[in-house]
Amino acid sequence: MRVPSGMGTGIFAQPRALTVPSGFEVSVFAAGLEAPRWLAFSPEGVLFASIPSQGRVVALPDRNADGAADEVVTFADSLYLPHGLAFFSGALFVAENQRVVRIAYDPKAAKPQATRVQAIVPNLPTRGGHWTRTITFGPDGKLYVSVGSSCNSCVEDDSRRAAITRYNADGSGERVYAKGLRNSVGLTWRPGTSELWATDNGRDNLGDDLPPDEINVIRDGVDYGWPYCYGNRVPDPELGSASRCASTQPPVVALQAHSAPLGLAFYSGTQFPAEYRGDLFVAFHGSWNRSVPTGYKLVRVRMANGKPTGEVQDFATGWLEGSAAWGRPVDPVVGPDGSLYVSDDSAGAIYRISYRGGVPTKNAE
């Protein structure tokens, strides 16, 4: 389906030309948000978004369930590059550039008091080449924090960089969980399992087609290669060696170089047709240093019995028009209604992708 042009400037607007498979439709859930990044639904189903450039986290209630936000409510502000969001145990946890904070969450109060903001991880590595910090809580009740590298290719002094670190929910018990992950912005759990899946952005300056970007299944104590190796244990030309790479873990899915995969989400709803259930959606933020631009789309990674089949299909395209991009998708998340919500930090919008092609059949067991 192709939707007409004209973004508009208010909270409601029509997306420019986006193409999705037959039976699906795209609408704008919210616009005029400057640069929304990470998304999370509250326990009662309100969509929250981080806006790092403004230092705030907003709530976007859709009280009449018409598929569009009613208003933008500032939930927290005066934060430093807030990015990752995670609801857990009566609170919203927010990953700022330099710390993780816990903000007491009362669905009846639009904005918390400052005294209710608690820093639980006060000393994350700051700035560097990759500024985002993403968080998630696992089925084990632990907090997982992803911090990207400080550089394109180097040996880090801080072991928490280019790594995922695990904490207790109160911020104690810090331990590097997995390493060799240059910039794993996206984290998600495969539903019904204890499998943590993550995107990873490969290094620059090896040409248009190297190295591949990655999707990894993150396991305790595993080394995913960076800065010594990339792809299927290929030595980095500057730092790697075959012997060093022999013990590293290859990706479960290799992606087009410089696609810049960010957020990812398994489809756990029932609105989409049965063949989409359990598949993985990944947002390609798009290349910045490739001679021919690539990415700028939402793709579908086909799954079978919990494993990628090797098929990576375009699902939502159109952000890239020729060699120019008018938008950059960041984070997909499945809503309580079964629609897929996707943030766009270039167009300042959040889109809602829904299925209207008929009543989907039940998923085969």
C-alpha positions as CSV (number, residue, x, y, z in Angstrom):
1,M,0.0,0.0,0.0
2,R,1.3,3.5,-0.9
3,V,0.1,6.4,1.1
4,P,0.1,10.0,-0.2
5,S,2.6,12.8,0.5
6,G,2.6,15.7,2.9
7,M,3.9,15.3,6.4
8,G,2.2,18.3,8.0
9,T,3.4,20.0,11.2
10,G,1.0,19.1,14.0
11,I,0.5,16.0,16.1
12,F,-1.6,14.6,13.4
13,A,-0.3,14.4,9.8
14,Q,-0.1,12.2,6.8
15,P,3.2,10.4,6.1
16,R,5.0,10.9,2.9
17,A,5.2,8.1,0.4
18,L,5.6,4.8,2.4
19,T,5.0,1.4,0.8
20,V,3.9,-1.6,2.8
21,P,2.6,-5.0,1.7
22,S,-1.0,-5.4,0.4
23,G,-3.5,-5.4,3.2
24,F,-1.5,-3.1,5.4
25,E,-1.8,0.6,5.9
26,V,0.3,3.3,7.4
27,S,-0.9,6.3,9.4
28,V,0.7,8.9,11.6
29,F,0.2,8.3,15.3
30,A,2.0,11.5,16.3
31,A,4.1,14.1,14.5
32,G,5.8,17.4,15.3
33,L,8.0,15.6,17.9
34,E,11.4,16.9,16.8
35,A,13.4,13.6,17.0
36,P,11.7,10.7,18.8
37,R,13.9,7.7,19.4
38,W,12.9,4.9,21.7
39,L,9.4,3.6,22.3
40,A,7.8,1.7,25.2
41,F,4.2,1.0,26.1
42,S,3.2,1.5,29.8
43,P,1.4,-1.4,31.6
44,E,-1.9,0.2,30.8
45,G,-1.1,0.7,27.1
46,V,0.1,4.3,26.7
47,L,2.9,4.8,24.3
48,F,6.0,6.6,25.7
49,A,8.8,8.0,23.6
50,S,12.3,9.4,24.4
51,I,13.3,12.7,22.7
52,P,17.0,12.9,23.5
53,S,17.6,16.3,21.7
54,Q,15.0,17.9,24.0
55,G,16.1,16.0,27.2
56,R,12.6,14.7,27.8
57,V,10.4,11.6,27.7
58,V,6.8,12.1,26.5
59,A,3.6,10.1,26.9
60,L,1.2,9.9,23.9
61,P,-2.2,8.8,25.1
62,D,-4.8,7.5,22.6
63,R,-7.8,7.6,24.9
64,N,-10.5,7.1,22.2
65,A,-8.5,4.3,20.5
66,D,-8.7,5.9,17.0
67,G,-5.1,5.2,16.2
68,A,-3.7,8.7,16.8
69,A,-2.3,10.3,19.9
70,D,-4.6,12.8,21.5
71,E,-1.8,15.0,22.9
72,V,1.9,15.1,23.8
73,V,2.4,15.0,27.6
74,T,5.8,15.6,29.0
75,F,6.5,12.9,31.5
76,A,10.1,13.8,32.4
77,D,12.4,16.6,31.3
78,S,15.8,18.1,32.1
79,L,17.4,14.8,31.3
80,Y,20.7,14.4,29.5
81,L,20.3,12.6,26.1
82,P,17.6,10.2,27.4
83,H,17.3,7.2,25.1
84,G,16.4,3.7,26.3
85,L,13.1,3.2,28.1
86,A,11.8,0.2,30.1
87,F,8.8,-0.2,32.4
88,F,9.5,-2.5,35.4
89,S,8.0,-3.0,38.8
90,G,6.0,0.2,39.0
91,A,8.5,2.5,37.5
92,L,9.8,3.8,34.2
93,F,13.6,3.3,33.8
94,V,15.3,5.8,31.5
95,A,18.8,5.4,30.1
96,E,20.5,8.8,29.9
97,N,23.9,9.1,28.3
98,Q,25.7,9.0,31.7
99,R,23.3,7.1,33.9
100,V,20.1,5.0,34.3
101,V,17.4,6.6,36.4
102,R,14.3,5.1,37.9
103,I,11.2,7.3,37.8
104,A,8.2,6.3,39.9
105,Y,5.3,5.7,37.6
106,D,1.7,6.5,38.6
107,P,-0.6,6.3,35.6
108,K,-2.9,8.9,37.2
109,A,-0.1,11.5,37.4
110,A,1.1,12.9,34.0
111,K,4.4,14.0,35.4
112,P,6.4,12.8,38.5
113,Q,7.9,15.0,41.1
114,A,11.7,15.5,40.8
115,T,12.2,13.9,44.2
116,R,10.9,10.7,42.7
117,V,13.7,10.4,40.1
118,Q,16.4,8.0,41.4
119,A,19.7,7.3,39.7
120,I,20.3,3.6,40.1
121,V,23.3,3.4,37.7
122,P,25.0,6.7,38.2
123,N,28.3,6.3,36.3
124,L,27.9,5.0,32.8
125,P,30.7,5.8,30.3
126,T,29.8,9.2,28.8
127,R,29.7,10.5,25.2
128,G,32.3,8.9,22.9
129,G,31.6,7.9,19.3
130,H,28.2,6.4,20.2
131,W,26.1,8.3,22.6
132,T,22.9,6.2,23.0
133,R,22.3,3.9,25.9
134,T,19.6,1.2,25.6
135,I,18.1,-0.8,28.4
136,T,15.8,-3.8,28.9
137,F,14.7,-6.0,31.8
138,G,15.0,-9.7,31.2
139,P,12.7,-12.5,32.4
140,D,15.3,-12.9,35.2
141,G,14.4,-9.4,36.5
142,K,17.8,-8.1,35.7
143,L,18.6,-4.8,34.0
144,Y,20.6,-5.0,30.8
145,V,22.4,-1.9,29.5
146,S,24.0,-1.5,26.1
147,V,26.8,1.0,25.6
148,G,28.4,1.5,22.2
149,S,32.1,2.0,21.4
150,S,33.9,5.3,21.8
151,C,35.5,5.0,18.4
152,N,35.2,3.4,15.0
153,S,37.9,0.8,15.6
154,C,40.0,0.7,18.8
155,V,40.7,-1.2,22.0
156,E,38.5,0.2,24.7
157,D,39.9,1.1,28.2
158,D,36.4,0.7,29.8
159,S,35.1,-2.9,29.5
160,R,31.5,-1.6,29.6
161,R,31.9,0.0,26.2
162,A,31.1,-2.0,23.1
163,A,29.3,-4.3,25.5
164,I,26.1,-5.2,27.3
165,T,26.3,-5.0,31.1
166,R,23.9,-6.6,33.5
167,Y,22.7,-5.2,36.9
168,N,20.3,-6.1,39.6
169,A,17.1,-4.0,39.3
170,D,18.4,-1.6,42.0
171,G,21.6,-1.0,40.0
172,S,23.9,-3.2,42.1
173,G,25.8,-6.3,40.9
174,E,27.4,-4.7,37.8
175,R,28.9,-7.3,35.5
176,V,29.8,-7.3,31.8
177,Y,27.4,-9.8,30.3
178,A,28.6,-9.8,26.6
179,K,31.4,-8.0,24.8
180,G,32.6,-7.3,21.2
181,L,29.4,-5.4,20.3
182,R,30.5,-2.2,18.6
183,N,27.1,-0.5,18.8
184,S,24.1,-2.7,19.8
185,V,21.4,0.0,20.0
186,G,18.5,-2.4,19.7
187,L,17.7,-5.0,22.4
188,T,14.7,-7.3,22.6
189,W,13.6,-10.6,24.1
190,R,12.2,-13.3,21.9
191,P,8.7,-13.9,23.4
192,G,8.4,-16.8,25.7
193,T,12.1,-17.4,26.0
194,S,15.2,-16.1,27.8
195,E,16.9,-15.2,24.5
196,L,18.1,-11.6,24.2
197,W,18.5,-10.4,20.6
198,A,20.4,-7.3,19.6
199,T,21.3,-5.4,16.5
200,D,24.9,-4.3,15.9
201,N,26.4,-1.7,13.6
202,G,29.7,-2.6,11.9
203,R,32.7,-0.4,11.6
204,D,33.2,2.2,8.9
205,N,36.0,2.9,6.4
206,L,36.2,-0.6,4.8
207,G,34.2,0.3,1.7
208,D,30.6,0.2,0.7
209,D,30.0,-3.5,1.4
210,L,32.0,-4.3,4.5
211,P,31.6,-5.2,7.2
212,P,28.1,-6.6,7.4
213,D,25.8,-5.2,10.1
214,E,24.5,-7.9,12.5
215,I,21.7,-9.4,14.5
216,N,23.0,-11.4,17.4
217,V,21.6,-13.6,20.1
218,I,23.3,-12.4,23.2
219,R,24.6,-15.0,25.6
220,D,26.4,-14.7,28.9
221,G,30.2,-14.4,28.6
222,V,30.3,-14.5,24.8
223,D,32.6,-12.3,22.7
224,Y,31.0,-11.1,19.4
225,G,34.3,-10.0,17.9
226,W,34.7,-6.2,17.7
227,P,37.2,-4.6,17.2
228,Y,39.2,-7.7,16.2
229,C,36.7,-9.5,13.9
230,Y,33.5,-9.0,12.0
231,G,30.9,-11.2,10.3
232,N,31.7,-14.9,10.3
233,R,35.0,-14.6,12.2
234,V,36.7,-12.4,9.6
235,P,39.8,-10.6,11.0
236,D,39.7,-6.9,11.0
237,P,42.4,-5.6,8.7
238,E,43.8,-3.2,11.4
239,L,43.5,-5.2,14.7
240,G,42.4,-8.8,13.9
241,S,43.9,-12.2,13.4
242,A,42.6,-15.6,12.6
243,S,43.6,-17.0,16.0
244,R,41.9,-14.1,17.8
245,C,38.7,-14.6,15.8
246,A,38.5,-18.3,16.3
247,S,36.7,-18.0,19.7
248,T,34.3,-15.2,18.7
249,Q,30.6,-15.6,18.0
250,P,29.3,-14.9,14.4
251,P,25.9,-13.2,13.9
252,V,22.7,-15.2,13.5
253,V,21.8,-12.8,10.7
254,A,24.2,-10.8,8.6
255,L,22.7,-7.6,7.1
256,Q,23.7,-5.2,4.3
257,A,26.7,-3.1,5.4
258,H,25.9,0.4,6.6
259,S,22.2,-0.2,6.9
260,A,22.5,0.9,10.5
261,P,20.0,-1.4,12.1
262,L,18.7,0.1,15.4
263,G,15.5,-1.1,17.0
264,L,14.0,-4.5,16.6
265,A,10.8,-6.3,17.7
266,F,9.3,-9.7,17.4
267,Y,5.7,-9.6,16.2
268,S,3.8,-10.9,19.2
269,G,0.3,-9.6,18.3
270,T,-2.6,-11.2,16.6
271,Q,-3.7,-8.4,14.2
272,F,-1.3,-9.3,11.4
273,P,-1.8,-12.5,9.4
274,A,-0.6,-15.7,10.9
275,E,2.5,-16.0,8.8
276,Y,3.9,-12.8,10.5
277,R,3.6,-14.2,14.0
278,G,7.0,-14.5,15.6
279,D,8.8,-12.8,12.8
280,L,11.4,-10.1,13.6
281,F,11.0,-6.5,12.5
282,V,14.2,-4.4,12.3
283,A,14.5,-0.6,11.6
284,F,17.3,0.4,9.3
285,H,18.2,3.9,10.2
286,G,20.2,4.2,7.0
287,S,23.8,4.8,5.8
288,W,25.7,8.1,6.2
289,N,29.1,7.1,4.6
290,R,28.2,4.9,1.6
291,S,28.6,6.0,-2.0
292,V,25.2,4.6,-2.8
293,P,22.8,5.1,0.2
294,T,21.2,2.0,1.7
295,G,18.8,1.3,4.6
296,Y,16.1,3.8,5.5
297,K,13.4,1.1,5.8
298,L,11.8,-1.4,8.0
299,V,12.6,-5.0,7.2
300,R,11.1,-8.4,8.2
301,V,13.3,-11.2,9.2
302,R,11.5,-14.5,8.6
303,M,11.6,-16.9,11.5
304,A,10.8,-20.7,11.7
305,N,10.8,-22.6,15.0
306,G,12.6,-19.7,16.7
307,K,15.4,-19.5,14.1
308,P,16.0,-17.1,11.3
309,T,15.3,-18.7,7.9
310,G,17.8,-16.4,6.1
311,E,15.0,-14.3,4.4
312,V,15.2,-10.6,5.1
313,Q,12.4,-8.9,3.3
314,D,11.5,-5.2,2.9
315,F,8.3,-4.4,4.8
316,A,8.0,-0.6,4.9
317,T,10.0,1.5,2.4
318,G,9.9,4.9,0.9
319,W,11.9,7.0,3.4
320,L,14.7,7.0,0.8
321,E,13.8,8.7,-2.5
322,G,16.7,8.3,-4.9
323,S,19.8,9.4,-3.1
324,A,17.9,11.6,-0.6
325,A,16.1,10.5,2.6
326,W,13.2,12.5,4.1
327,G,13.0,10.2,7.2
328,R,14.9,7.7,9.2
329,P,13.1,4.9,11.1
330,V,14.5,4.1,14.6
331,D,12.5,1.8,16.8
332,P,9.5,-0.6,16.1
333,V,7.3,-1.8,18.9
334,V,4.2,-3.9,18.9
335,G,1.2,-2.2,20.5
336,P,-1.5,-3.7,22.6
337,D,-3.8,-3.4,19.6
338,G,-1.5,-5.6,17.5
339,S,-0.3,-2.7,15.3
340,L,3.3,-1.9,14.7
341,Y,4.5,1.5,15.9
342,V,7.7,3.0,14.4
343,S,9.6,6.1,15.4
344,D,11.3,8.4,12.9
345,D,13.9,10.8,14.3
346,S,14.4,12.7,11.1
347,A,10.7,13.4,10.2
348,G,9.8,13.8,13.9
349,A,7.0,11.3,13.7
350,I,5.7,8.0,15.0
351,Y,3.8,5.8,12.5
352,R,1.3,3.1,13.1
353,I,1.3,0.2,10.7
354,S,-1.9,-1.9,10.9
355,Y,-3.5,-4.7,8.9
356,R,-6.8,-4.1,7.2
357,G,-6.8,-6.8,4.6
358,G,-9.2,-9.2,6.3
359,V,-9.6,-11.2,9.4
360,P,-6.3,-13.1,10.0
361,T,-6.4,-16.8,10.7
362,K,-5.3,-18.3,13.9
363,N,-1.6,-19.1,14.2
364,A,-0.8,-22.7,13.6
365,E,0.4,-24.5,16.6
